[in-house]
Amino acid sequence: MLAKPQFPNTIWDGDTDSPWRTSRIDVKAPDSFDWDRVVSEVIAVQEVVLDLYTNPPAGATGPIGSDGIVGATGVPGATGATGVTGATGPAGSGGGSLSHATKVYFDGNQIVSAFQIVKITFNNISFDVGGCWDAENNRYVASEGGIYQVSGCIDFPNWPGRGFMCFAKNAETIFLNVSNKAGDTNSLILAATTTIELAANDFVEMWCVHMKNPSIEFWGGESEMFLSIHKID
């Protein structure tokens, strides 16, 4: 059982020149050799025990313990230095489109009697961004409040007299064409531009009157008789 190198080499053989007993369980009276053997084995056992105490064998790995409590968040560090400004990007392709812009025109011939205020009818739409043109009533109806620019043009053919045009907001004149004039024998072109403020659902129409008896026939076309309105703010 014991195998330390310091164990005595004597054996239990019952010889009087060596331990008298033949084994540890022999009941014979021990001689001096027997006592030397006993003492040597006791000392050897003590050394083995001491060695196990001083250098215990490694035990099996225990189970992993549970995670500890998360520590408090540390103080934020100082803000780093500002980086170098990057290179300027390429130029854009242009501004965005208008949210409300409409142009309508008349491409037929409209006969207007003299000295009568007549609303110009428009039967074609060049564009209507925002869907504000009311074709049934020949008027522009603002879908939201803001500042609008209004432009219009009328071409009177074979005109020796005078003519007037105006823009009307909610059926009330807001701008009378200041460029009214006597035409030559060919034609009279009236054009005007103004800026007005509209609230949501306000409407704008274009009207005219001429002073040539008995009546005249307007020339139609996208560049001869049109109304253009767009929101600028």
C-alpha positions as CSV (number, residue, x, y, z in Angstrom):
1,M,0.0,0.0,0.0
2,L,2.9,2.4,1.0
3,A,5.6,2.9,-1.5
4,K,7.7,5.8,-0.2
5,P,11.5,5.2,-0.8
6,Q,12.3,5.9,2.9
7,F,10.4,2.7,4.0
8,P,12.7,0.2,5.7
9,N,13.8,-2.7,3.5
10,T,13.2,-5.2,6.3
11,I,10.2,-7.5,5.9
12,W,7.9,-9.4,8.3
13,D,9.4,-12.9,8.0
14,G,9.4,-14.1,11.7
15,D,13.2,-14.3,11.7
16,T,14.9,-13.4,14.9
17,D,17.6,-11.5,12.9
18,S,14.9,-9.3,11.4
19,P,11.3,-8.5,12.6
20,W,10.1,-11.4,14.6
21,R,6.5,-11.1,13.3
22,T,5.7,-12.6,10.0
23,S,3.0,-9.9,9.3
24,R,1.3,-6.9,10.8
25,I,-1.5,-9.0,12.2
26,D,0.9,-11.6,13.8
27,V,0.2,-11.7,17.6
28,K,3.7,-12.7,18.5
29,A,5.5,-10.4,20.8
30,P,7.5,-7.9,18.7
31,D,11.3,-7.9,19.0
32,S,13.4,-4.8,18.6
33,F,13.4,-5.2,14.8
34,D,9.7,-5.3,14.9
35,W,9.5,-1.9,16.7
36,D,11.9,-0.4,14.3
37,R,9.7,-1.5,11.5
38,V,6.6,-0.1,13.1
39,V,8.2,3.3,13.8
40,S,9.6,3.5,10.2
41,E,6.2,2.8,8.7
42,V,4.5,5.3,11.0
43,I,7.0,8.0,10.0
44,A,6.5,7.0,6.3
45,V,2.7,7.4,6.7
46,Q,3.1,10.8,8.3
47,E,5.3,11.9,5.4
48,V,2.7,10.7,2.9
49,V,0.0,12.6,4.7
50,L,2.1,15.8,5.0
51,D,2.8,15.6,1.3
52,L,-0.9,15.2,0.4
53,Y,-1.6,18.2,2.7
54,T,1.1,20.4,1.2
55,N,0.5,19.3,-2.4
56,P,-3.1,18.2,-2.7
57,P,-4.2,16.7,-6.0
58,A,-6.3,18.9,-8.2
59,G,-10.0,18.3,-7.7
60,A,-12.7,18.3,-10.5
61,T,-13.6,21.7,-11.9
62,G,-16.6,23.1,-10.2
63,P,-19.7,24.6,-12.0
64,I,-19.4,28.1,-13.4
65,G,-20.8,30.7,-11.1
66,S,-23.6,33.1,-12.0
67,D,-22.7,36.5,-13.6
68,G,-22.0,39.3,-11.2
69,I,-23.9,42.5,-11.0
70,V,-23.2,45.0,-13.9
71,G,-21.1,47.8,-12.7
72,A,-22.2,51.5,-12.9
73,T,-21.7,53.3,-16.2
74,G,-18.5,55.2,-16.3
75,V,-18.2,59.0,-16.8
76,P,-18.3,59.9,-20.5
77,G,-15.0,60.9,-22.0
78,A,-14.2,64.3,-23.3
79,T,-15.4,65.2,-26.8
80,G,-12.8,64.5,-29.5
81,A,-11.4,67.2,-31.7
82,T,-13.4,68.3,-34.8
83,G,-12.4,66.4,-37.9
84,V,-11.1,68.0,-41.1
85,T,-13.8,69.4,-43.3
86,G,-14.5,67.1,-46.3
87,A,-14.3,68.1,-49.9
88,T,-17.2,70.0,-51.4
89,G,-19.6,67.7,-53.3
90,P,-20.6,68.2,-56.9
91,A,-23.2,70.8,-57.7
92,G,-26.8,69.7,-57.8
93,S,-28.9,69.5,-60.9
94,G,-31.2,72.4,-60.0
95,G,-34.0,73.4,-57.7
96,G,-37.1,71.4,-57.0
97,S,-40.3,71.7,-58.9
98,L,-43.1,74.1,-57.9
99,S,-45.8,72.6,-55.7
100,H,-48.6,74.6,-57.4
101,A,-48.2,75.7,-61.0
102,T,-50.9,76.0,-63.7
103,K,-51.1,77.2,-67.2
104,V,-54.2,77.1,-69.4
105,Y,-54.9,78.5,-72.9
106,F,-57.6,78.9,-75.5
107,D,-56.9,77.5,-78.9
108,G,-60.2,78.3,-80.7
109,N,-61.8,81.6,-81.6
110,Q,-63.9,83.4,-79.0
111,I,-66.3,86.1,-80.2
112,V,-66.9,88.9,-77.7
113,S,-69.4,91.7,-78.1
114,A,-68.3,95.3,-77.6
115,F,-68.6,97.1,-74.2
116,Q,-69.3,93.8,-72.4
117,I,-67.1,92.4,-69.6
118,V,-66.5,88.8,-70.5
119,K,-64.7,86.0,-68.7
120,I,-62.1,84.4,-71.0
121,T,-62.7,80.7,-71.5
122,F,-59.8,78.3,-71.6
123,N,-60.2,74.8,-73.2
124,N,-56.6,73.4,-72.9
125,I,-54.2,72.8,-70.0
126,S,-50.5,73.1,-70.6
127,F,-49.8,71.9,-67.0
128,D,-51.6,71.8,-63.7
129,V,-49.3,70.9,-60.9
130,G,-51.4,70.6,-57.7
131,G,-54.7,70.1,-59.6
132,C,-56.0,73.6,-58.9
133,W,-57.7,74.4,-62.3
134,D,-61.5,74.2,-62.3
135,A,-62.3,73.6,-65.9
136,E,-66.1,73.7,-65.4
137,N,-66.0,77.2,-64.1
138,N,-62.9,78.5,-66.0
139,R,-61.1,79.5,-62.8
140,Y,-58.0,78.7,-60.7
141,V,-58.9,77.6,-57.2
142,A,-56.1,77.8,-54.6
143,S,-55.7,74.6,-52.6
144,E,-53.6,76.4,-49.9
145,G,-52.9,79.9,-48.8
146,G,-49.8,81.8,-50.0
147,I,-48.4,84.3,-52.4
148,Y,-49.1,83.6,-56.1
149,Q,-47.8,85.1,-59.3
150,V,-50.5,85.6,-62.0
151,S,-49.8,86.2,-65.7
152,G,-52.1,86.5,-68.7
153,C,-52.3,87.4,-72.4
154,I,-55.0,88.3,-74.9
155,D,-54.6,88.9,-78.6
156,F,-57.2,91.1,-80.3
157,P,-56.9,90.7,-84.1
158,N,-57.4,93.5,-86.7
159,W,-57.8,96.0,-83.9
160,P,-58.1,99.8,-84.3
161,G,-59.7,100.5,-80.9
162,R,-59.0,99.9,-77.2
163,G,-59.2,96.9,-75.0
164,F,-58.8,96.1,-71.3
165,M,-58.1,92.9,-69.4
166,C,-58.1,92.2,-65.7
167,F,-57.6,89.5,-63.1
168,A,-60.4,88.9,-60.7
169,K,-60.1,87.4,-57.2
170,N,-63.4,85.9,-55.9
171,A,-65.2,87.8,-58.7
172,E,-63.7,91.1,-57.6
173,T,-61.2,93.0,-59.8
174,I,-57.8,93.0,-58.2
175,F,-55.7,94.0,-61.2
176,L,-56.7,96.1,-64.2
177,N,-54.3,95.8,-67.1
178,V,-52.3,99.0,-67.1
179,S,-50.9,98.4,-70.6
180,N,-54.3,98.9,-72.3
181,K,-53.7,100.9,-75.5
182,A,-55.0,101.6,-78.9
183,G,-53.9,99.0,-81.4
184,D,-52.9,99.3,-85.0
185,T,-54.8,97.8,-87.9
186,N,-53.2,94.4,-87.3
187,S,-53.7,93.4,-83.7
188,L,-53.7,94.5,-80.0
189,I,-51.8,92.2,-77.6
190,L,-52.6,92.7,-73.9
191,A,-50.3,91.0,-71.4
192,A,-50.0,91.5,-67.7
193,T,-48.4,90.0,-64.6
194,T,-49.1,90.7,-60.9
195,T,-48.5,89.1,-57.5
196,I,-51.5,88.4,-55.2
197,E,-52.2,86.7,-51.9
198,L,-54.7,83.9,-51.9
199,A,-56.2,81.9,-49.0
200,A,-57.3,78.3,-49.5
201,N,-60.4,78.1,-51.8
202,D,-59.9,81.6,-53.2
203,F,-60.3,81.7,-56.9
204,V,-58.9,83.7,-59.8
205,E,-60.4,84.4,-63.2
206,M,-59.4,86.5,-66.3
207,W,-61.8,89.0,-67.8
208,C,-61.7,91.4,-70.7
209,V,-63.7,94.2,-72.4
210,H,-63.2,95.9,-75.8
211,M,-64.5,99.0,-77.4
212,K,-65.0,98.0,-81.0
213,N,-68.5,97.7,-82.5
214,P,-70.1,95.3,-82.9
215,S,-67.9,92.4,-81.8
216,I,-64.5,90.9,-82.3
217,E,-63.1,87.5,-82.5
218,F,-60.1,86.6,-80.3
219,W,-57.3,84.7,-81.7
220,G,-56.5,81.6,-79.7
221,G,-53.3,79.8,-79.1
222,E,-50.9,78.8,-76.2
223,S,-48.9,82.0,-76.7
224,E,-51.7,84.3,-77.7
225,M,-54.4,83.7,-75.0
226,F,-53.4,82.1,-71.8
227,L,-53.5,82.4,-68.0
228,S,-50.6,81.2,-65.9
229,I,-50.6,81.0,-62.0
230,H,-48.0,79.5,-59.7
231,K,-47.4,79.7,-55.9
232,I,-44.1,81.4,-55.0
233,D,-44.4,81.4,-51.2
